Amino acid sequence: MSVQDAEATPPTPPEESGPAPGPIADARRNPWLAWGGWLVRRLGLAVLTLWLVSILVFLATAALGDPVKAILGKDAETAGGRANQIREQLHLDQSLWERYWHWLGGLLTGDPGTSVANGYPVGQLIGDRVLNSAVLVAVAAIVIIPLSFGVALLCARTRGGRVDQGIQVVLLTLAGLPEFIIGIVLVAVFSTVVLHLLPAVTISAGGDSPWAKPGSMILPVATLVLAVAPYVIRIMRSTLLEVLDSDYVELARLKGVPEKVVLRRHALRNAIVPGIQVIALQLAWLAGGIVVVEYLFSYPGVGASLVDSVRNSDVPMVQALAMIIAAVYVVVNLVADVLSILCTPRARTAITA
């Protein structure tokens, strides 16, 4: 080959290096595949968590002793027919693990058992109670979220001032009080001693929902708001102050951007993800925290049913209600993780990378 031919021949382009074929390369080319894999893993962890919780709940209730003696008391030895009926209903003639698998199978098929105290299916008894508690938590969350963001913005805008210091004193005071103390104070102020504006307990006619009389829901909702909002406001305030001290916010100020715009467009937007996490944790806490509040105000929800079931040694009811509360925890945290990733571009890139 002559020199002219060698110069005329175009050079062979080097082979492009890229990801090896396989599921990782497919996930990089298709973001939906990466998202699907991440979601499947999270759902698998959620199912595993609930399964472990079911074992703990069942073992904890089994460790309480003989439920027949707990239910019948001193008459357990003489009430032969009733005692045998309860033993057959709770499958006490089987081994521990056989009882567990029988209970878990019924739980997965929508049949958590029959109430020992009432003789009715557990699902029928707790259906309306779960709805009532869900409404109570939803109303409290609708109040907590905008209130927390608004007060946190006010504190960040008046940092170190009298308004900020006064709000911090109130928040610290409320954070140091348990929810039943807050509820008792609200009842004393608005229902008994000072004012007579609101009912001290939830009033609902037979078969009616609690929200049929909205006035009787004000004190339970206010108790939950005052018990949860201080934690959310304080964390949101700290996050906003950290963002306001960052370099890019200072650059926006030097460019002449008004402080209201800086708070709304820069600080609040970057504080949303920590806010989602703390709100999710507090809403998950409400699933168990409403036990005290519902019992205090005689609210017909999951909390009051759980207290009555423990008092009556109604094992199937206690197990079903405990699993419902655990499921709320898991679902709320899963939703919070998804929302946090959707609001964080860096996290979305990390999943699809």
C-alpha positions in Angstrom: 0.0 0.0 0.0 1.4 3.3 -1.0 1.7 6.4 1.2 -1.2 8.1 -0.8 -3.5 5.1 -0.2 -2.7 5.1 3.5 -3.5 8.8 3.8 -6.7 8.4 1.8 -8.0 5.5 3.9 -10.1 6.9 6.8 -9.1 5.8 10.2 -11.2 3.2 11.9 -13.2 4.9 14.7 -12.5 3.5 18.1 -15.1 1.4 19.7 -17.3 3.3 22.1 -17.1 2.2 25.6 -20.5 1.9 27.3 -22.3 0.0 30.0 -22.3 -3.7 29.5 -25.6 -5.2 28.4 -27.7 -6.3 31.3 -30.3 -5.2 33.7 -28.1 -2.3 35.0 -27.7 -0.9 31.5 -31.4 -1.3 30.8 -32.2 0.6 34.0 -29.9 3.4 32.9 -31.5 3.6 29.5 -35.0 3.4 30.9 -35.6 5.5 34.1 -39.0 3.9 34.6 -37.3 0.5 35.0 -35.0 1.9 37.7 -38.0 3.5 39.5 -39.9 0.2 39.3 -37.0 -1.7 40.7 -36.6 0.8 43.6 -40.3 0.7 44.3 -40.4 -3.1 44.3 -37.5 -3.2 46.8 -39.3 -0.7 49.1 -42.5 -2.7 48.9 -40.6 -5.9 49.7 -39.1 -4.2 52.8 -42.5 -3.0 53.8 -44.0 -6.5 53.5 -41.1 -7.9 55.5 -41.5 -5.3 58.2 -45.2 -6.1 58.6 -44.5 -9.8 58.7 -42.0 -9.3 61.5 -44.5 -7.1 63.3 -47.2 -9.8 63.0 -44.8 -12.3 64.7 -44.1 -9.8 67.5 -47.8 -9.0 68.0 -48.9 -12.6 68.1 -46.1 -13.7 70.5 -46.8 -10.7 72.7 -50.5 -11.5 73.0 -49.7 -15.2 73.5 -47.3 -14.4 76.3 -50.0 -12.7 78.3 -51.1 -16.1 79.6 -54.3 -18.2 79.2 -56.9 -15.9 77.5 -59.7 -18.1 78.9 -58.8 -17.2 82.5 -58.3 -13.6 81.5 -61.7 -13.4 80.0 -63.8 -15.5 82.4 -61.7 -14.7 85.6 -62.6 -16.9 88.6 -65.4 -18.6 86.6 -63.0 -20.2 84.1 -62.9 -23.5 85.9 -66.6 -23.8 86.4 -67.8 -22.4 83.0 -67.0 -25.5 81.1 -69.1 -24.9 78.0 -68.1 -21.2 77.6 -64.4 -22.0 78.3 -64.4 -24.8 75.6 -66.1 -22.4 73.2 -63.4 -19.8 73.7 -60.6 -22.3 73.4 -62.1 -23.6 70.2 -62.6 -20.1 68.8 -58.9 -19.1 69.6 -57.6 -22.5 68.5 -55.9 -23.1 71.8 -55.8 -26.8 71.2 -53.2 -26.3 68.5 -49.5 -25.5 68.8 -48.3 -21.9 68.9 -47.0 -21.8 65.4 -50.1 -23.6 64.0 -52.2 -20.9 65.7 -50.0 -18.2 64.2 -50.2 -19.5 60.7 -54.0 -19.9 61.0 -54.3 -16.3 62.3 -51.9 -14.9 59.6 -53.8 -16.7 56.8 -57.1 -15.2 58.0 -55.5 -11.8 58.3 -54.3 -12.0 54.7 -57.7 -13.1 53.4 -59.6 -10.4 55.3 -60.8 -12.6 58.1 -58.9 -11.5 61.3 -61.2 -13.6 63.5 -64.2 -13.2 65.8 -64.4 -11.0 68.8 -64.4 -12.9 72.0 -66.2 -10.2 73.9 -69.0 -9.5 71.4 -69.1 -12.6 69.2 -69.1 -10.6 66.0 -66.5 -10.7 63.2 -63.5 -8.4 64.0 -63.7 -6.8 60.5 -67.3 -5.8 61.0 -66.6 -4.2 64.4 -63.5 -2.2 63.5 -64.6 -1.0 60.0 -66.4 2.1 61.2 -63.8 2.7 63.9 -61.0 2.8 61.4 -62.9 5.2 59.2 -63.6 7.5 62.2 -59.9 7.5 63.2 -58.9 8.2 59.6 -61.2 11.2 59.5 -59.8 12.5 62.8 -56.2 12.2 61.6 -57.0 13.7 58.2 -58.6 16.7 59.7 -55.7 17.2 62.1 -53.2 16.9 59.3 -55.1 19.4 57.1 -54.7 21.9 60.0 -51.1 20.9 61.0 -49.4 21.2 57.6 -50.3 24.8 56.6 -50.1 26.0 60.2 -46.6 24.5 60.7 -45.3 26.0 57.4 -46.8 29.4 58.1 -45.5 29.7 61.7 -42.1 28.4 60.6 -41.9 31.0 57.9 -42.9 33.7 60.4 -40.2 32.6 62.8 -37.5 32.5 60.1 -38.5 35.9 58.9 -38.3 37.4 62.4 -35.3 35.4 63.6 -34.1 36.5 67.0 -36.9 39.1 67.4 -39.6 39.3 70.0 -42.1 37.4 67.9 -39.7 34.6 67.2 -38.7 34.3 70.9 -42.3 34.4 72.1 -43.3 31.6 69.6 -40.3 29.5 70.7 -41.4 29.8 74.4 -44.9 28.6 73.5 -43.6 25.8 71.3 -41.3 24.5 74.0 -44.1 24.6 76.6 -46.4 22.6 74.3 -43.7 20.2 73.4 -43.1 19.4 77.0 -46.8 18.5 77.7 -48.2 15.1 77.0 -51.3 15.0 74.8 -53.7 14.0 77.7 -52.6 17.1 79.7 -53.3 19.3 76.7 -56.7 17.7 76.3 -57.6 18.1 79.9 -56.6 21.8 79.8 -58.7 22.4 76.7 -61.7 20.7 78.3 -61.2 22.8 81.5 -61.0 26.0 79.5 -63.7 25.5 76.8 -66.1 23.0 78.4 -66.2 23.3 82.2 -64.5 26.0 84.3 -64.0 29.1 82.1 -66.2 28.8 79.0 -69.0 26.5 78.1 -68.6 26.6 74.3 -67.8 23.0 73.3 -68.8 19.6 74.5 -66.3 17.8 76.7 -66.8 14.5 74.9 -67.7 13.4 71.4 -71.4 13.4 70.9 -72.9 11.1 68.2 -76.3 9.6 68.0 -76.6 5.8 67.5 -75.3 4.9 64.0 -74.2 8.5 63.2 -70.7 9.4 62.4 -68.8 11.7 64.8 -68.4 14.4 62.2 -72.2 14.6 62.0 -71.8 17.0 64.9 -68.6 19.0 64.0 -68.5 20.9 67.3 -67.7 17.7 69.2 -64.6 17.1 67.0 -63.0 20.5 67.7 -61.4 19.6 71.0 -59.9 16.2 69.8 -58.5 17.9 66.7 -57.1 20.8 68.7 -55.4 18.4 71.1 -53.7 16.5 68.2 -52.7 19.8 66.5 -51.2 21.3 69.7 -49.4 18.0 70.5 -47.9 17.5 67.0 -47.4 21.0 65.5 -44.6 22.2 67.8 -42.2 19.5 66.7 -42.9 20.2 63.0 -42.6 23.9 63.4 -39.3 23.7 65.2 -37.7 21.4 62.7 -39.0 23.5 59.8 -37.7 26.6 61.4 -34.2 25.1 61.8 -34.2 24.0 58.2 -35.3 27.4 56.9 -32.6 29.2 58.9 -30.0 26.8 57.5 -31.1 27.5 54.0 -31.3 31.2 54.6 -27.6 31.2 55.7 -26.5 29.4 52.5 -24.4 31.1 49.8 -27.0 30.9 47.0 -29.6 32.7 49.1 -27.1 35.4 50.0 -26.4 35.8 46.3 -30.1 36.2 45.6 -30.2 38.9 48.2 -27.2 40.7 46.6 -29.0 40.6 43.3 -31.8 42.6 44.9 -34.4 39.8 45.2 -37.0 40.8 47.8 -37.0 38.9 51.1 -40.5 37.6 50.6 -39.4 36.0 47.3 -36.3 34.6 48.9 -38.3 32.9 51.6 -41.0 31.6 49.2 -38.9 30.6 46.2 -35.6 29.6 47.7 -35.9 28.8 51.4 -39.3 27.1 51.5 -38.7 25.1 48.3 -35.5 23.6 49.8 -37.1 23.0 53.1 -39.9 20.9 51.7 -38.1 17.6 51.8 -37.2 17.7 55.6 -40.7 18.9 56.2 -42.2 15.9 54.4 -40.1 13.6 56.5 -41.0 15.1 59.8 -44.7 15.5 58.9 -44.7 11.8 57.9 -43.2 10.8 61.2 -45.7 12.8 63.2 -48.6 11.5 61.2 -47.4 8.0 61.8 -47.2 8.8 65.4 -50.8 10.0 65.3 -51.8 6.4 64.4 -50.8 5.4 67.9 -51.1 8.7 69.7 -54.8 8.9 69.0 -55.3 6.1 71.5 -55.1 8.5 74.5 -56.9 11.3 72.8 -59.8 9.1 71.6 -60.2 7.6 75.0 -60.1 11.0 76.7 -62.9 12.4 74.5 -64.8 9.2 74.1 -64.2 9.3 70.4 -65.4 6.1 68.7 -62.2 5.3 66.9 -59.4 2.8 66.8 -57.8 4.1 70.0 -60.9 3.7 72.1 -61.5 0.2 70.7 -58.0 -0.8 71.5 -58.3 0.3 75.1 -61.7 -1.5 75.5 -60.2 -4.7 73.8 -57.2 -4.8 76.2 -59.5 -4.3 79.1 -61.8 -7.1 78.0 -58.8 -9.4 77.0 -60.3 -9.6 73.5 -57.2 -11.1 71.8 -58.4 -11.1 68.2 -59.4 -7.4 68.4 -56.1 -6.4 70.0 -54.1 -8.3 67.3 -56.1 -6.8 64.4 -55.9 -3.2 65.8 -52.2 -3.5 66.4 -51.6 -4.6 62.9 -53.7 -1.8 61.5 -51.6 0.8 63.5 -48.4 -0.9 62.2 -49.6 -0.8 58.6 -50.3 2.9 58.9 -46.7 3.5 60.1 -45.3 1.5 57.2 -47.5 3.1 54.5 -47.0 6.6 55.7 -43.2 6.2 55.7 -43.3 4.6 52.2 -45.3 7.5 50.9 -42.9 10.0 52.5 -39.9 8.3 50.9 -41.6 8.5 47.5 -42.5 12.2 47.9 -39.0 13.1 49.1 -37.4 11.5 46.1 -39.8 13.2 43.7 -39.0 16.6 45.3 -35.2 16.0 45.2 -33.6 16.0 41.7 -30.3 14.6 43.1 -32.1 11.6 44.7 -34.0 11.0 41.4 -30.7 11.0 39.5 -29.1 8.6 42.0 -31.9 6.1 41.4 -31.6 6.1 37.6 -27.8 6.4 37.6 
